[in-house]
Amino acid sequence: IGDPSLILPTESIRIKDNLSYGEIPVQILDRQVRRFRTKDVASVKVLWRNQFVEETTWEAEEDMKKRYPRLFESGENAN
């Protein structure tokens, strides 16, 4: 049985002809640095538009800064 609270209204999502859509990051919720033997790798926890907080993903901070610099401009989103 499906959970009706997980249904998103399709009017708010712009679906392309090939039935795909582009997800847009809304906010950075957290930051972590993993230490390996030869380097440190920084990651950020990203909240995406049309997703719930439980569905956030960890992304490479460097890649996110290149693709979405506006998320890092204010400095208040990153912890």
C-alpha positions as a printed NumPy array, in Angstrom:
array([[  0.   ,   0.   ,   0.   ],
       [  1.403,   3.366,  -1.007],
       [  1.937,   6.29 ,   1.331],
       [ -0.191,   9.244,   0.13 ],
       [  2.011,  11.73 ,   2.032],
       [  4.853,  10.974,  -0.434],
       [  2.871,  12.075,  -3.503],
       [  4.145,  15.309,  -5.047],
       [  1.894,  17.532,  -7.17 ],
       [  3.045,  17.234, -10.783],
       [  2.176,  20.859, -11.551],
       [  5.171,  22.111,  -9.539],
       [  7.665,  19.846, -11.363],
       [  8.696,  20.769, -14.896],
       [  8.888,  17.427, -16.682],
       [ 10.792,  17.306, -19.981],
       [  9.65 ,  15.419, -23.08 ],
       [ 11.867,  12.465, -22.152],
       [ 10.072,  12.297, -18.761],
       [ 13.068,  13.589, -16.788],
       [ 13.554,  16.759, -14.759],
       [ 16.473,  18.688, -13.327],
       [ 16.81 ,  18.763,  -9.571],
       [ 17.9  ,  22.059,  -8.008],
       [ 19.739,  22.326,  -4.673],
       [ 17.963,  24.519,  -2.145],
       [ 20.209,  24.545,   0.9  ],
       [ 23.341,  23.076,   2.416],
       [ 22.454,  21.448,   5.711],
       [ 25.802,  20.139,   6.94 ],
       [ 29.49 ,  19.801,   6.086],
       [ 32.021,  17.094,   6.868],
       [ 35.657,  16.375,   6.051],
       [ 36.81 ,  12.788,   5.648],
       [ 40.485,  12.218,   6.286],
       [ 42.253,   9.61 ,   4.202],
       [ 45.939,   8.698,   4.261],
       [ 47.007,  11.158,   1.592],
       [ 44.22 ,  13.741,   1.447],
       [ 41.123,  15.276,   3.012],
       [ 37.801,  15.193,   1.142],
       [ 35.134,  17.763,   2.028],
       [ 31.445,  16.891,   1.514],
       [ 28.248,  18.845,   2.002],
       [ 24.775,  17.539,   2.822],
       [ 22.398,  18.993,   0.221],
       [ 18.651,  19.491,   0.415],
       [ 17.165,  19.299,  -3.09 ],
       [ 13.979,  20.95 ,  -4.333],
       [ 10.969,  18.595,  -4.38 ],
       [ 12.686,  16.251,  -1.895],
       [ 12.129,  15.671,   1.811],
       [ 14.837,  16.272,   4.438],
       [ 15.15 ,  12.499,   4.843],
       [ 16.187,  12.292,   1.163],
       [ 19.189,  14.639,   1.348],
       [ 22.433,  13.517,  -0.258],
       [ 26.111,  13.984,   0.501],
       [ 27.925,  15.614,  -2.425],
       [ 31.54 ,  16.636,  -2.992],
       [ 31.929,  20.225,  -1.79 ],
       [ 34.29 ,  21.134,  -4.633],
       [ 31.806,  19.974,  -7.299],
       [ 28.903,  21.771,  -5.633],
       [ 30.906,  25.013,  -5.428],
       [ 31.625,  24.83 ,  -9.165],
       [ 28.045,  24.031, -10.177],
       [ 26.113,  26.088,  -7.58 ],
       [ 28.309,  28.91 ,  -6.211],
       [ 25.252,  30.805,  -4.923],
       [ 24.852,  28.224,  -2.145],
       [ 28.232,  29.247,  -0.722],
       [ 28.057,  33.036,  -1.158],
       [ 26.469,  33.982,   2.167],
       [ 28.536,  31.58 ,   4.268],
       [ 25.601,  30.951,   6.611],
       [ 24.485,  27.738,   4.86 ],
       [ 27.736,  25.87 ,   5.367],
       [ 28.557,  24.658,   8.861]])
